Amino acid sequence: MNAAWIEQTEAFLKQKLDYVAKRISRLGELMELPMGTQAAATLWRERVGFYLAFFEKLSAQLSASVQIAGSRNCGQRN
């Protein structure tokens, strides 16, 4: 593989990881918003929890991809 392509891919993945980290942080804040009723709070936390789980899994997947791209870059010669 081309080393420049690998570096570009790794940078792209890290950019996506930063975005996902911001989303996870914001969802954590949203999880704590007060609701008017217990039912609303339950529904809200359930829905936000769904998105939080999604972004946590996406973060793990992107992290693994960064490691794979990095390991491929270690053996490259120009």
N, CA and C atoms as an extended XYZ file, in Angstrom:
234
Properties=species:S:1:pos:R:3:atomname:S:1:resname:S:1:resid:I:1 pbc="F F F"
N         0.837       -1.189        0.000 N   MET     1
C         0.000        0.000        0.000 CA  MET     1
C         0.874        1.241        0.000 C   MET     1
N         0.351        2.261       -0.551 N   ASN     2
C         1.030        3.533       -0.623 CA  ASN     2
C         1.038        4.194        0.760 C   ASN     2
N         2.204        4.597        1.247 N   ALA     3
C         2.345        5.195        2.577 CA  ALA     3
C         1.541        6.485        2.692 C   ALA     3
N         1.501        7.286        1.639 N   ALA     4
C         0.741        8.535        1.674 CA  ALA     4
C        -0.749        8.255        1.835 C   ALA     4
N        -1.232        7.226        1.145 N   TRP     5
C        -2.644        6.862        1.258 CA  TRP     5
C        -2.964        6.411        2.678 C   TRP     5
N        -2.073        5.630        3.257 N   ILE     6
C        -2.282        5.140        4.627 CA  ILE     6
C        -2.309        6.310        5.608 C   ILE     6
N        -1.388        7.251        5.454 N   GLU     7
C        -1.359        8.418        6.336 CA  GLU     7
C        -2.628        9.248        6.191 C   GLU     7
N        -3.096        9.408        4.965 N   GLN     8
C        -4.322       10.167        4.716 CA  GLN     8
C        -5.522        9.456        5.348 C   GLN     8
N        -5.561        8.157        5.215 N   THR     9
C        -6.641        7.370        5.802 CA  THR     9
C        -6.608        7.470        7.326 C   THR     9
N        -5.423        7.359        7.886 N   GLU    10
C        -5.276        7.450        9.339 CA  GLU    10
C        -5.733        8.822        9.840 C   GLU    10
N        -5.369        9.892        9.132 N   ALA    11
C        -5.793       11.240        9.519 CA  ALA    11
C        -7.314       11.377        9.433 C   ALA    11
N        -7.911       10.807        8.385 N   PHE    12
C        -9.361       10.837        8.220 CA  PHE    12
C       -10.050       10.114        9.376 C   PHE    12
N        -9.529        8.956        9.739 N   LEU    13
C       -10.120        8.187       10.832 CA  LEU    13
C       -10.000        8.927       12.156 C   LEU    13
N        -8.863        9.573       12.388 N   LYS    14
C        -8.682       10.332       13.625 CA  LYS    14
C        -9.639       11.523       13.679 C   LYS    14
N        -9.884       12.130       12.534 N   GLN    15
C       -10.844       13.231       12.464 CA  GLN    15
C       -12.244       12.728       12.832 C   GLN    15
N       -12.602       11.582       12.329 N   LYS    16
C       -13.896       10.985       12.653 CA  LYS    16
C       -13.966       10.612       14.133 C   LYS    16
N       -12.865       10.123       14.675 N   LEU    17
C       -12.824        9.796       16.109 CA  LEU    17
C       -13.062       11.032       16.957 C   LEU    17
N       -12.484       12.155       16.577 N   ASP    18
C       -12.705       13.408       17.305 CA  ASP    18
C       -14.177       13.797       17.285 C   ASP    18
N       -14.798       13.683       16.119 N   TYR    19
C       -16.215       13.998       15.988 CA  TYR    19
C       -17.059       13.085       16.890 C   TYR    19
N       -16.763       11.804       16.860 N   VAL    20
C       -17.518       10.838       17.654 CA  VAL    20
C       -17.333       11.118       19.149 C   VAL    20
N       -16.130       11.478       19.569 N   ALA    21
C       -15.886       11.805       20.972 CA  ALA    21
C       -16.728       13.007       21.404 C   ALA    21
N       -16.858       13.995       20.528 N   LYS    22
C       -17.699       15.156       20.837 CA  LYS    22
C       -19.162       14.751       20.948 C   LYS    22
N       -19.610       13.880       20.070 N   ARG    23
C       -21.001       13.414       20.120 CA  ARG    23
C       -21.255       12.655       21.419 C   ARG    23
N       -20.326       11.801       21.811 N   ILE    24
C       -20.485       11.031       23.049 CA  ILE    24
C       -20.561       11.976       24.247 C   ILE    24
N       -19.701       12.977       24.261 N   SER    25
C       -19.713       13.955       25.348 CA  SER    25
C       -21.049       14.691       25.407 C   SER    25
N       -21.518       15.131       24.259 N   ARG    26
C       -22.786       15.866       24.215 CA  ARG    26
C       -23.959       14.976       24.611 C   ARG    26
N       -23.953       13.743       24.185 N   LEU    27
C       -25.029       12.825       24.565 CA  LEU    27
C       -25.033       12.581       26.069 C   LEU    27
N       -23.854       12.540       26.673 N   GLY    28
C       -23.774       12.413       28.131 CA  GLY    28
C       -24.428       13.596       28.818 C   GLY    28
N       -24.214       14.794       28.271 N   GLU    29
C       -24.865       15.988       28.810 CA  GLU    29
C       -26.381       15.916       28.627 C   GLU    29
N       -26.801       15.502       27.453 N   LEU    30
C       -28.233       15.414       27.166 CA  LEU    30
C       -28.932       14.378       28.034 C   LEU    30
N       -28.213       13.345       28.408 N   MET    31
C       -28.792       12.293       29.250 CA  MET    31
C       -29.266       12.877       30.589 C   MET    31
N       -28.609       13.943       31.032 N   GLU    32
C       -28.912       14.522       32.340 CA  GLU    32
C       -29.950       15.636       32.309 C   GLU    32
N       -30.494       15.958       31.146 N   LEU    33
C       -31.501       17.020       31.078 CA  LEU    33
C       -32.725       16.651       31.914 C   LEU    33
N       -33.224       17.607       32.687 N   PRO    34
C       -34.427       17.317       33.476 CA  PRO    34
C       -35.661       17.263       32.566 C   PRO    34
N       -36.551       16.370       32.863 N   MET    35
C       -37.798       16.217       32.107 CA  MET    35
C       -38.968       16.533       33.029 C   MET    35
N       -40.101       16.822       32.437 N   GLY    36
C       -41.279       17.208       33.210 CA  GLY    36
C       -41.948       16.058       33.949 C   GLY    36
N       -41.822       14.855       33.408 N   THR    37
C       -42.460       13.695       34.052 CA  THR    37
C       -41.480       12.521       34.063 C   THR    37
N       -41.775       11.569       34.889 N   GLN    38
C       -40.952       10.359       34.952 CA  GLN    38
C       -41.017        9.585       33.638 C   GLN    38
N       -42.210        9.554       33.045 N   ALA    39
C       -42.363        8.845       31.762 CA  ALA    39
C       -41.515        9.503       30.678 C   ALA    39
N       -41.537       10.823       30.635 N   ALA    40
C       -40.729       11.547       29.647 CA  ALA    40
C       -39.248       11.302       29.891 C   ALA    40
N       -38.843       11.301       31.149 N   ALA    41
C       -37.433       11.058       31.489 CA  ALA    41
C       -37.010        9.658       31.055 C   ALA    41
N       -37.869        8.695       31.268 N   THR    42
C       -37.564        7.316       30.878 CA  THR    42
C       -37.414        7.204       29.359 C   THR    42
N       -38.370        7.763       28.639 N   LEU    43
C       -38.300        7.717       27.176 CA  LEU    43
C       -37.068        8.462       26.653 C   LEU    43
N       -36.794        9.617       27.230 N   TRP    44
C       -35.649       10.429       26.799 CA  TRP    44
C       -34.344        9.670       27.010 C   TRP    44
N       -34.156        9.135       28.203 N   ARG    45
C       -32.909        8.418       28.511 CA  ARG    45
C       -32.769        7.157       27.668 C   ARG    45
N       -33.884        6.513       27.391 N   GLU    46
C       -33.861        5.325       26.537 CA  GLU    46
C       -33.376        5.686       25.127 C   GLU    46
N       -33.913        6.771       24.572 N   ARG    47
C       -33.555        7.185       23.215 CA  ARG    47
C       -32.117        7.700       23.161 C   ARG    47
N       -31.735        8.530       24.118 N   VAL    48
C       -30.366        9.048       24.145 CA  VAL    48
C       -29.386        7.899       24.384 C   VAL    48
N       -29.776        6.962       25.213 N   GLY    49
C       -28.940        5.788       25.471 CA  GLY    49
C       -28.691        4.975       24.208 C   GLY    49
N       -29.695        4.894       23.348 N   PHE    50
C       -29.546        4.192       22.079 CA  PHE    50
C       -28.445        4.841       21.241 C   PHE    50
N       -28.513        6.173       21.123 N   TYR    51
C       -27.502        6.899       20.338 CA  TYR    51
C       -26.130        6.839       20.992 C   TYR    51
N       -26.110        6.890       22.303 N   LEU    52
C       -24.846        6.798       23.023 CA  LEU    52
C       -24.179        5.443       22.763 C   LEU    52
N       -24.942        4.381       22.819 N   ALA    53
C       -24.406        3.050       22.529 CA  ALA    53
C       -23.887        2.968       21.093 C   ALA    53
N       -24.624        3.553       20.154 N   PHE    54
C       -24.199        3.556       18.758 CA  PHE    54
C       -22.841        4.243       18.608 C   PHE    54
N       -22.716        5.452       19.168 N   PHE    55
C       -21.473        6.204       19.009 CA  PHE    55
C       -20.313        5.567       19.769 C   PHE    55
N       -20.587        4.902       20.878 N   GLU    56
C       -19.516        4.191       21.590 CA  GLU    56
C       -18.998        3.022       20.751 C   GLU    56
N       -19.904        2.308       20.101 N   LYS    57
C       -19.489        1.207       19.223 CA  LYS    57
C       -18.736        1.735       18.007 C   LYS    57
N       -19.202        2.839       17.449 N   LEU    58
C       -18.521        3.453       16.319 CA  LEU    58
C       -17.115        3.904       16.719 C   LEU    58
N       -16.988        4.448       17.914 N   SER    59
C       -15.676        4.874       18.411 CA  SER    59
C       -14.719        3.684       18.507 C   SER    59
N       -15.203        2.583       19.027 N   ALA    60
C       -14.366        1.383       19.136 CA  ALA    60
C       -13.944        0.886       17.756 C   ALA    60
N       -14.869        0.912       16.811 N   GLN    61
C       -14.568        0.468       15.448 CA  GLN    61
C       -13.532        1.385       14.794 C   GLN    61
N       -13.699        2.695       14.951 N   LEU    62
C       -12.747        3.640       14.373 CA  LEU    62
C       -11.373        3.508       15.020 C   LEU    62
N       -11.336        3.295       16.326 N   SER    63
C       -10.059        3.104       17.025 CA  SER    63
C        -9.321        1.884       16.490 C   SER    63
N       -10.072        0.814       16.277 N   ALA    64
C        -9.459       -0.396       15.721 CA  ALA    64
C        -8.938       -0.133       14.315 C   ALA    64
N        -9.669        0.629       13.539 N   SER    65
C        -9.236        0.950       12.178 CA  SER    65
C        -7.970        1.798       12.180 C   SER    65
N        -7.869        2.736       13.125 N   VAL    66
C        -6.663        3.561       13.240 CA  VAL    66
C        -5.465        2.676       13.574 C   VAL    66
N        -5.658        1.720       14.481 N   GLN    67
C        -4.564        0.808       14.845 CA  GLN    67
C        -4.139       -0.035       13.649 C   GLN    67
N        -5.100       -0.507       12.880 N   ILE    68
C        -4.774       -1.320       11.708 CA  ILE    68
C        -4.009       -0.484       10.689 C   ILE    68
N        -4.476        0.722       10.420 N   ALA    69
C        -3.802        1.602        9.461 CA  ALA    69
C        -2.380        1.924        9.967 C   ALA    69
N        -2.258        2.162       11.268 N   GLY    70
C        -0.946        2.466       11.851 CA  GLY    70
C         0.001        1.287       11.758 C   GLY    70
N        -0.508        0.072       11.968 N   SER    71
C         0.361       -1.102       11.898 CA  SER    71
C         0.814       -1.374       10.468 C   SER    71
N        -0.029       -1.063        9.503 N   ARG    72
C         0.352       -1.221        8.096 CA  ARG    72
C         1.387       -0.186        7.685 C   ARG    72
N         1.304        0.974        8.310 N   ASN    73
C         2.237        2.050        7.987 CA  ASN    73
C         3.635        1.773        8.552 C   ASN    73
N         3.730        1.004        9.625 N   CYS    74
C         5.025        0.712       10.252 CA  CYS    74
C         5.953       -0.054        9.320 C   CYS    74
N         5.420       -0.932        8.513 N   GLY    75
C         6.251       -1.745        7.632 CA  GLY    75
C         6.513       -1.126        6.277 C   GLY    75
N         6.007        0.076        6.051 N   GLN    76
C         6.154        0.709        4.744 CA  GLN    76
C         7.555        1.296        4.566 C   GLN    76
N         8.023        1.239        3.343 N   ARG    77
C         9.269        1.900        2.969 CA  ARG    77
C         8.993        2.780        1.776 C   ARG    77
N         9.639        3.912        1.732 N   ASN    78
C         9.439        4.837        0.614 CA  ASN    78
C        10.404        4.552       -0.502 C   ASN    78
